[in-house]
Structure formats: structure tokens, C-alpha cells
């Protein structure tokens, strides 16, 4: 029995030595690498112009601007260039952070019928009505964790970008745009 136990211990020691010689890193006993993460910060609510816009009119006479059309209103997120593959993860994290669902696009088809009185603004000559949709503006920092010697992890920023993502609920406001 002692011989069998001694053989088993010797096999474990030899196997352990072989593992050590095969190039296993010194931090093999460390917790797994934490990988990649995203931080959402600098958050605010903004209103982003949709595709619904009236024609331009001169503002000299303080006109009433009206919009009456059966059309689909749309607005898309900005800031996703170069990170399209990660956008879904970023929007999901932002949705949790804001407690409202945001995404890459919002659209709604309807019959829109609105009127607004315009003013004669100094230095401006034309005015039009524009539908704005609620969006969330935020910065995202992508970081990675790397595992070094002595099980020490290091957090490294890969990039920081600003995004403006429309909310998925219908929260719109009509406004006037001057030029």
C-alpha cells in the first residue's frame, strides 16, 4: 500500500513539474481575467431633431407655422461610428444607467398636425417647425483588464466616446428653428 501511495505522490510531483516546465504562467492560480467593460458617465437628456420639418417661411410677419402630414418620424443615434458591433452592449448599459430604454433608432408613423406662432428674431430671416425626440447623451469609456504578475490586475482605457441615443418611448416636442 505504501508503494502505491508513494507512486501516486511521485506522479503528482512529476506531473506538477511537467506543467511548470510546459510554460504555464506564474499567475495560473489567479482569479480569471475580468476582460472588457464599459462605464457610462456625463449623462444628460437632450432633444434631437427628427426628419419631420415644415417648409421655411419668412419671419417678418410673425407667422403661424403649421405642420400637417401623414408620415413616419425617425431619429437615429449618433456616436456609433467605429463601434457598431458594440453599440447594442453600450445601449443596454446606458438603458440600465438611465432607467429608460435607449437604442440606435426610434420611429413612429402617424398623422401629425401642429401649429406654432413664430417671432421675428433679430438677425434671422426664416423659420420652420421641427419635431424633436427625447434622447440621452452620455459618454462611454471602454476599458480592459489585464492580469500581470502576482495576480495584479490593471485597468486600461481603450477609448472614450460621446453618444446621443433616442429613447424608445414616444416623447416628442415641436419647436421652431430659425436661420
Beta strands, then each sheet from edge to edge (+ up, - down):
strand 1: 36-53
strand 2: 57-58
strand 3: 64-76
strand 4: 102-103
strand 5: 105-117
strand 6: 126-147
strand 7: 153-167
strand 8: 172-178
sheet 1: 1+ 6- 2+
sheet 2: 1+ 6- 7+ 4-
sheet 3: 1+ 6- 8+
sheet 4: 3+ 5-
end
